[in-house]
Amino acid sequence: MMRVSILMLGLVVSCGLANAQKRPVDYVNPLIGTARMGHTFPGATVPFGSVQLSPETDTLSYEVDGAYNKDVYRYCAGYQYDDPTIVGFSHTHFSGTGHSDLGDFLIMPTVGELKLNPGTADDTGTGYRSKFSHDREVAEANYYKVLLDDYNVTAELTTSERVGFHRYTFPKTADAHIVFDLKAGIYNYDGKNVWTFVRVVNDTLVTGYRQTNGWARTRTVYFAMTFSRPFKSYGRKSHDQPQVYRGFWRKFNQEKNFADLAGRDMTMYFDFDTREDEEVQVKLALSPVSQQNALANLYQEIPDWDFDSVKAAGQEWWNKELSRIDVETVTEDDKVNFYTSMYHTFLGPTVYMDANGQYRGLDQETHVAEGFVNYTSFSLWDTFRALHPYFNIVQPSRNADMVASMLAHYDQSVLGMLPIWSHYANDNWCMSGYHAVSVIADAIVKGVYTGDAEKALEACIATSNREDYEGIGEYIRRGYIPADLNGTSVSSTLEYAYDDWCIAQIAKKLGKEAIYQQYMERAGNWKNVFDGRIGFMRPKNSDGEFVKSFDVLDTHGQGFIEGNSWNFSLFIPHDPHALIGLHGGEKKLAAYLDSLFTMELPDKYFENTEDISRDGIIGNYVHGNEPSHHVAYLYNYVGQPWKTQERVRYILNEMYQARPDGLGGNDDCGQMSAWYIFGALGFYPISPGSLTYELGSPLIKQAKLNLENGKTFTVRATNQSPDHVYVSKVLLNGTPLKRHHITHEEIMGGGVLEFVMSKKPR
């Protein structure tokens, strides 16, 4: 009996030690969000890395018979968990977007007959793709591994900041190939590739570039690729259409062992003899500037062939970044969700410059980032709401550099505008508003951006006055955008009004009273699209009359972008008290909020909108899309904070699950994940540009925020459990808090925020 007890005790102790030794990085599951609508990728990358090396599971074209192919929407990140085949591994990906691009430089190891087209999922033998099983797939932070069943090849991926590192373990064969597809891409179509250039420098080194015209109109990416051992032969297949003029390059056979290649669409291959379980490793570095810089990036970041060391270094980097918050949770799944959400928030924006500081600017010239790190991929319609405010707490230095990157964009813009949705030295102009001003204002008023605030204000004002951009001229002249002139007239008016309030906050900070008053007046323009007769925001024509035919539930063709009037009528984040007045008092606004969460929204009302699906809807509240992300916290303003607590906890548990289909909508470059982190911590920034955060109901037991300024801010929830969703008392540094918000200064000053949890509302 004693022996058994000792053995059991030893087992318990060893299990406890094993659990205690788990690091934050060990809780990350990159497969979360890879099914259905999440649009995340499972591959390898480091925090904010330029390279996102990840598998593609299909190659659908963006167009079919000259029209948009709706099926391609599933592949915004290249990978869908339910797919049975892998096409290859490419080096650039967005995380969680609702539109796409990238998928550069696809590599696929194969064995046997050489095939230079991807083939079909139904018959992998028709191309170079392979079947695979999730049973033989591993996804970790900065590491991905899978067995390619058709070839019995094990593929492993890891990265540094600018270099993708592949390790392929082959069977014994005289017909091993590395396929290098330079025409492959995400949201691809015939003609997207403008030009491709390749130099085979020697039998282990290849360099080149490709230029594409897609979501980014003029995007050029350079590469340098090296192999761990010489290839015995190589070649290419050109997919270009025949043309009359062929030049005098026809003197050469460019299809086999020819070192100087160019064209619009090509697929290359490199041949090897391999022994049983022999590894062939590949490193591919990226640069926005030149082949020479790509090669320099490669030699500087991964000079040798120690795959495991690169993997370990990347995972340690992840662990350091994730350790900015030490969290204790009630369940293991909650901790997985928390650290995976942190992981997703640190995937972007991404570093966009070479190791020497050079990058390609919006003007397509080479610039040097002096005194800051240059970033790209700003999905600002999504990320202004929670991601950048979250960075102002846990990544302030990076967010300051992101603001500097936006101002560099402004300097290089011949249109004199800040970014709207920018990536890879381009603005793709996606979505509405000019929300860079929100990010800039939030960073300035919180003391995060300490650069030239006068210049930042100038850039914000110039952007807000660009009259030929999406109704701004009409907005300035009329105070609203007419519905007969713009399809998103109401939502754009509302978003401009909020952004103008943000500009006013910068002006106030700088003591610019006249500018402050001007933009505070513009910030009230939302009043011009509110129809008091029906109690909703409503499109208005140029004649000043509201449109006659109007449905407050429809998300299509009603003057709103990716939302309906019922949700957008609550988008006055900078003046919640005005909402109370519009609806006739606190009780009536509370009833409106109740109906939002409890009513049924029939499918017909969002069937024409890709980014809104049943996965992300609670009643008529659409959490799977961004415009309503602040709404649950509005109960604090109507004297019913327990409903904020109840709704937030319900959303946290309903919309975020620790499984591949666990996200209720596109992660949208980290916005959905940032919402989760704020929600789990118990506070949320409903109006970035303000210094306050509304209190909710924390999901964690304790979270220690290790701030860059050396201080620690601890959030503690006593009596925490799944059914204790209500807050009976809040204490800040031991003193009862008699308000439903906390300030930025209080967080950054360090201390303890304690929530006393209860099973019943207070």
N, C-alpha and C positions, 0 to 999 in steps of 0.2 A: 504494500500500500504506500509506504514511504517512498519506495523507488519510483512508483507510478507518479506520485505527487511531485517528486523532484523533476521527473521527466516533463510533466505537464507544465511545471513552473518554468523550466528552461525553455520550453516551446513558446510559452506566453511571452517571456522576456525577449527571446530572439525575434518573435514577430513584432513586438513593440519596438525593438531597436531598428528593425528593417523599415517599419513605418516612419519612425522618427528620422531616419536617414534619407527619406524621400525629399528631394529638392523641389522648389516651385516648377522647374522645367519638366520634372517627371510627371506632372499633372496635365501637361499640355497634350491635347488630342487634335492634331491637325485635320482629322477626318470629320470633325464636327462642322456641319454646314456644307459638306460636299454633295449631299443629296438634295433633290428637289430645288428649292428656291434660294438656298444659302449662297451659292456661287463663290464659295471659298475654294482654295486649292490645297492639296495635301502634301506638296513637295517641300524641298529644302530651301531655306533662306535664313539669313541672319537678321537681327533687328534693323529695320529700315533699309535693308540691303538692296543694292541695284540689280542683283540677280535673284530671280525666283525660279528655281529649277524644279520642274514639276511634270508629271505625266499628263498626256492628252489621251482621252478615251474615244474621241471621234473627230472627224474632219468635215463637218457639214459646211456647205457654202452658205454665205449670207443671203444669196439670191438664188431663186429657182424660176426659170422662164421669165426673167426680167423683173421679178417681184420679190419682196422680202420673204424670206423663208422663216416662218415662225418657230420652227423646231430648233433653229440655231440659238435661240435665247437661252436654252438650257446649258449652253457651253460658254458662257461669259468667262469662266475661269478655266475652260478647257477640259475639265474632269467632271464626270457624273458618276456617283458611287454605284448606281445600279447597272452601269454598262459592263459588258463581259470582256471587252478587249482594250488593249492599250496600243496606241498608234506610235508613241515615242515620247521623248522627254525634251521639252523646250525650255528656254532660259528666261523668259519674261512673262509675267502674269499680273493681272489686277486681282484684288481680293474683294469679292462680294459685290461687284458692280452689276448694274442693270443694263449695261451696254458694254462693248468691249473692243479690243484691239490686241496687239502684241502677239505672243506665241512664237517668238523669234528663235531661229536656228535649232530645228528639231533634230535630235539624234536618236537612232534606233539600232541596237545590235541585232543581227540576224545570223542564221546558219543555213547552209544549203543553197538552193537556187537563188540567185540574186533577183530581187524584185525592187523596183524603184517607184512604185505607187503604193499608197496606203491600203488599197483593197477595201473590203467591206466587212462589217461586223458579222454578217451572216455566213461569210466564207472567208476566213482569214488567209486561206491559201492563195487568194487572188492578189495579195499584196504583202507588204512587210509588217503589218500589224500582227499582234499575238493575243491569244486568249490569256487570261490570268484569273486568279482566285484571291479573294480577300483573306483566305486562310494562310496564304503565303505572301502577305503584304504587311509591311511595317511602316507606320508614319509617326515620326517624332519631330520635335523642333530641330531643324537643320539636318534631318536625316530621313531618307525614304528608301525603302527596299521592296523589291517584288521579284517573283519568279515569272519569267516569260515562258509560258507553257509550251508554245509552239516550237521554241528553240532550245529549251532547257538551259537558258541563260539567266543567271541572277544579276539583276540590275540594282546598283546602289548609288545614291546621290547625296552630296553634301555641298556646301558652298563657303566661300569667304564673302566679303562685301561686294566684290565685282567679278568673282570667278565662280563658275560652276564646275564641280569636280564629279566625274562619273567613274564608277568601278564596275566593270562587267566581267563576270566569271563564266567562261565558255566551256563547253565539252570539247573532247578531242575531235578536231576536224581540219580539213584542208580548205574549207569553204566558210570561214568566219568573215563577217562583214560588219562594218560600221556605216550605216546609211546616214547621210547628212542632208536633210531636206531643207533647202533654202527658199522654197516657195510656200512651205507650210505656214499657217498662221491662224489666229483666232478671229472670228468674224471675217473670214477670208472670202475672196471672190476673184474671178478672172479680171486681171488688170490692176489688182491692188498693189502688186509689186511693180515699182517703177523701174528699178534697176538693181542688179546684183553683180558684185565683183569679187573674184576669188584668186588668190595667189598661193600656189603650192610651193612654199619656200624650200622645203627639203622633205625627206621621207618621215618626218615627225611633226612638221610645223606648217600650218595653213593660216592665212590671214585674209581679211576681206571686209565687205560691208554689204548691207542691203538698204534700199530706200523704199518706203511704202507710202501710199496715199489712201488712208482709211479714216478712222475717227480723228487721228492726227493727220493733217493734210500733207505735211512734208516732214517725214520722220526718217532719220538716217541713223543706223546702228552699226558700229564697227565691231569686229571680233578678231581674236587671235586664239587659235586652237592648236593644242599640242598633244601628241600621243606618247604613252609610256614606252612604247617600242616601235620600231619602224614598220610601216605597212609595206607589203610586198608589191602591191599595185593599187591603182586607183582610177577613177573615171567619173564621168558625169553624163546625165541625160538632160538635154534641153527640152523644155516644154513650150518653147516659144512658137508662135505661129510663123509659118514660112513667109518671107517677105521678098520683094523683088531685088532690093539691094542687099547683097551679102558681103560686100567689101572684099578685101584680099586676105582676110583671116581664113578663107576657104582653102588656102594653101595647106593648112594644118588639119590633122585629124584631132579635133578638140574633144572627142568623146572618150579617149583612152590615154592615160598618163600624160596629159598636157597641162602645163603648170600655170598658164595665164588665161583665165576664164572670165567671161562676162555675158550677161543676158538678163532678160526679165525674170524668167522662171527656170530654175535648174535644181536637180537633185544629184548629189554626189555620193560616192561610195569609196570605202577604203578596205582592202582585202588583207586577211591575216591567216596564217596557219597557227592553230592553237593546240596545246596539250590538254589533257583532261584537267579540268578545274584551273586552267591558266587564266590569269587576270589581264585584261587590257584596260588601261585607265586613260581617261581623256580629261583634259582641262580646257575650258573655254572661257575666256575673259571678254568682257564687254567694255566699250568706250563710246561716249557720245561725240567724240572729237576726231579720232584717227586710229588707224591700225597700229601705229607706233605706240600710242598711248595704251591701247588694249594690251599690247605685248608687255609694256612696262607695268601695267596693273597686274598682269599674270605673274611676272617674275617677282614683283614686290610682295604680293599677298600669298602666293603658294609657290615658293621656289623649288620645292621637292615633290616627292610622290608619296607622302605619308598621309593617306586618306583618313586613317583613324584619328590622327592628330588634328586634322582640319575639322573633322566632325566634332571631336571633343572640345576644341577651342570655340567653335560656333555654339555648342550647347552650353558651355560655361558663360559665354557672352549673353545668351538668352537667360541663363539663371541669374546673372547679375542684374539685368534689366527687370526681370520679373520680381526680383527681391526688393524692388522699390515699394512693394506692398507685401507684408507678411500677414497671411490671413488664416484664421481658424474658422471652420464651418461645422455645421451640424452633421452633414452627410458628405461622403466622399465625392458624390456627383456634384455637389455644390462647389467643392474645391476644384474639380475638373473644369466646371463651367467658368469659374472665376479666373483661373490662370489661363485657360484657353481664350477667354475674352481678352485678357491682357495681351496674350500672344497676338490675337487678331488686330488689336489696336496698334501694336508696334510693327505691323507689316508695312505701314505707309503713313504719310507720303515717303517716297524712297529717295535715297541719296542719288543725285544726278550730277556727278562730276567725277573726274578721274583722280587718281591718287595724287597727282601734281596740282590739283585745284582747278584744272581747266574743264569747261563745259560748253555745250552749244546753247546759245541764247535764242530767244524768240525771234531775233533778227537773223538767225541762221549763221551768225558769226561766232567765233571762238572767244570766250570770256574767261577770266580768272576770278574765282570766288575769293575775295580778299576779306578776311575777318569773319567769314561765316561759311557754313556748309550749305551748298545749294541742293534744294529738294525739288522733286517733281511729283506729279499725280495728285492734284488737289481737286477732290470731289466736293466742292465747297457747299453746294446745296444740301448735301448730307451732313458734312463733318463740322460745319460751324456750330451745330446745335449742342453736341456733347464731346466730340473727339478733341477738338482744339481746347475747349475749357478744361478737359481732363488733362491734356498736356500741360496746361498752365499750372497744374498742381504737381504732376509726377514727372513731366519732361519739360520744364520751363526753358532750359537752354536750347533744346531742339526746337521748341515752338518759336523762340526768338529768331532762330535761323530760318524757320519756315516763313515767318513774316518778312525777313530780309530777302528771301527768295522771291516772294510775291512783289516786293518793291523793285527788285532787279527786273522782274518780268515787266513791270510798269515802265521802267526806264527804257527797255528794249522794244516796247510796243509802239508801232507807228500810229496806232489808234489812240494811244494815251490812256489805256485802261489797265486796271488790275485784272488778275486771272478770274475767269468764271468757272471753267473746268479745264485745267491745263495738264498736259503730260508731254514729255519728250520734246521740249522746245516748240510746243504748239499750244494754242487754245482751241479746244474742240467746241466751245460755246454751248455745251450741254446744260440743260435745266435753266432755271430762271433766277432773278434777283442778282445783286452784286455783293455776294456774301463774303468776299475777301475783306470787306470793310468791317464785318462783324468780328472776324478773326483778329484783325488788326486792332480794333477798338478794345476787344477783350484783353489782348496782350498789353496794350498801353495802359488802360485804367488799372490793371492789376500789377503794373510795374514789371512785367515780364520782358517786354521789348523796351530796351533802353537806347535804341538808336535814334535817328533823326525823326522825332515825332511830328515836327512841322512838315517835313517831306512826306511823311505818311498821311497826314491830313490832306495835303495837296493832292496826293494820288487818289484818296477816297473821294474828294470833291470832284476831281476831273472825271472819274468813273461814273459818278452819280449824275453828271451833266452831259454825258455822251448821248445827244438827242436822237441819233439815228439807230440806237441800239434798243431793240425790243420795247418800243413804246415809251421810252424815257422822255422824249420831247412832249408827247401828249400828257404824260404824267405830270410834267413840270407846269404845262400851260393850264391843264384842266383840274389837276388834283386827282385824276384817275385815268386809267387806260380804257378807251372805248372798246366795247365788245365787237363792234363791226370792223375794227382795225386790227385786233389781236385775239388769238384763240385762247390765251391764258390771261385775259385781261384782269380778272378779279384777283387771282393768286399773285400775279406779278405786282399789282397795286399794293396788296397787303405786304408782300416781301420787301418792296422798295420802301414802304413806310417804316418797317422795322429797321432796315439798313440805314435809313436816314436818321433814325433815333440813335443808332450806333455812332454815326458821324458826329451828331450833337454831343455825345459823351466825350469824344476826343477833343472837340472844341472847348467843352467845359473844362476838361483837364488842363488845357493849354491857356485858359483864360481868354478865349476868343468869343466874347459875348455875342457879337452880331451874327457870327456863323452859328453859334449855339441856338439862338432864337430862330434863325432862318430854318435850320434843320429840325428843330422841335416842331415848327409849324408844318413842315413837310411830313413829319412823323405821324401827324394826325390825319393824313390823307385816307386812311382806312375808312373814315366816316363816310366818304363819298361813294362807297360801294355797299353800304349797309342799308338794306330795305327794312325800315322799322315796321312796315305793315305786316311783314311775314316773319320778322325776327332773324333774318339770315343775310349773309353777304350775297350779292346778286349782280350779275353783269349789267352794265349800263352802256347804252349806245352813244354815239357822238351828239345826238340831239338832246342828251341829258335825261332821257327816259330809260327806265329799267326794261330789259328785254321781256317780251310777253310770255313766250314759251320757256318754262324753266322748271327743272326738277332738282330739289335740294339733295337728293340721294344719288343722283347719277354722277359717275366719275368721268364721263366722256362727253365732250362737246358743250360743257356748261360754263366755261370760262376759268377752269381750274386745272392745274397741272398735277397729275397723279393724286387726285383726291376729290372729294365732293364738298359741297357748301356746308354740310352739317359739321364736317371736321374743320374746314378752313375758316369757318365763322368764329372759331376760337383762336385764330392766329393773330393775336395782338399781344405777344409775349412781353412787350415793353410797357403795357398798361393794362394789367388784369382788372384793375378797379373800374376801368371803362367798360369792360365786359359786364360787370355787375349792373352798371347803369343802363346799358343797352337792353338787358333782359329784365329790367324792372325790379332788381334787388337780389340779395343773396339767395333766397329760397328758390326763386325762379331759375337762376343760373344753375343752382344745384340740381334742380329737376331736369334741366337741359343736359347736364353732365350725366346724370343717372340714365337718361334715355339713350345717350350715346353708347354707353357700355352694355345696355340690356336689350335694346331693340334688335330686330333681325334685319340684316341687309341681304336681300335676295341676290343670287348670283348674277342676274341680268344687269345689275348696276355696276359691276366691275369686270364684266366679261371682255371688254375691249381694252383693258389696261393690264399690261404684262406685269408691272411691279406690284399690283394688288391682287392677292389671291386669298382663298379661304384659309390657307395656312396661317396668315398673319392677322386675322380679324377676330375681335371680341365684340360681339354685337355689331355696332357700326363704327367702332373704334378700330383704326387700322394701325396696328403696331408694326406690321411688316413693312411699312413705309414711313417716311420721316415727319410729315407735317404736323402730326398730333403727338409727338414724343413728349411734349411738355404738359399735355392735357390732364393727366392723372393728378398732377400736383396743384391744379387749380382749385381743388376742394379746400385747400388751405385758406383760400381767400374768401370762401363763403361760410366759414365757421364750422366746417365739417372735416377736420383733418383726419379723422378715423377712416374716412372713405379714401383719401389719398393713400393711407397706409394699407388698406384692404386691396385697392386696385393695383398698387405697385407690387405687392407680394404675389398677387394673382398673375400679373404679367410676367414677373420673374420666373415663376414656376411653369407657366403655360407656354411661353414663347421661347424658352431656352432649355434645351434638353441635352444631356451628355451622350449624343449619338449622331450619326451622319445627317439625319434629317431633323436635327434638333433646333434649327433656327427658323423662326416664323416668317422670314423674308430675307432679301439680299442683305448681307452684312454691310454693304455700302462703305467700303474702305475703312471699316472699323466703327462706324457710327452706332450700329446696333449693339456691338460689343461694349462700346463706351457707355451706352445707356444702361446696360446690365451692370457694369462696375459701379456707376453712380447709384443705381437702384439698390444694389447689394450693400453699399456703404451707408445708405440712408439719407442721402441728400442729392440734389440735382439742380443744374443751372438753367432755369426756364428761360432766362433772357440774357444770353451772353452779351457782355458790354456793361453788365451790372456787377456789383461786388457781392451779391447775395446768392445763396443756394437754398432752395426750399427743402424742408425736411420731409422724409417719407418713413418707410419702415425697413430697417436693415435686415438683410438675409444672413449676414455673417454673425459669428459669435464674437469675434474680435478681429480687427484689422489695424496693423501698424503701418502708417505711411511714413517711409523713410525719406524725408524731403531733401532736396538738393542743398538747401541752406544749412544742413546739419541738424535740423530739429526733427522731432518726431511728433506726428499727430495720430493719436490712437482713437479708433472708434470701437466702443464696447457695447454689446447688447446682453444685458442680464436677463435671466429667465427666457432665453431664446429657445424656440422649438418651432416645428412646422405649423403648429396651430396657435402660436403666440405671435400674431401678425400685427397686433395693435400696440401703440406706445402709450403707457400710462404716465411716463415722466421722462424728461430729458434734462441732463445735467452737463454743463460745460465747465470743466475743471472743478467739479464738485458743487457748483452753484446751479440751482434750478434755472432752466432757460424758459422765459415767459413769452416766447415768440416761436413762430414756425419756420424760422430760417436761421442760417449761420452765415458768417461773412468770410470772404477770402482771407482777410487779415487774421481772423481767428484760426483758420486752418493753418496758414503759413507760419503763424506764431508758435505752433506746437501746442501740445496739451492733450486733454482727454475729453471726448464727446461720448457720453454714456446714455444709451436708450434703455429704459426699463420696460420690458415687454410684458404684454398681458394677453389673455385669451379673449377678453371682452373690450369693446371700445370704452374709452374713459368718459 
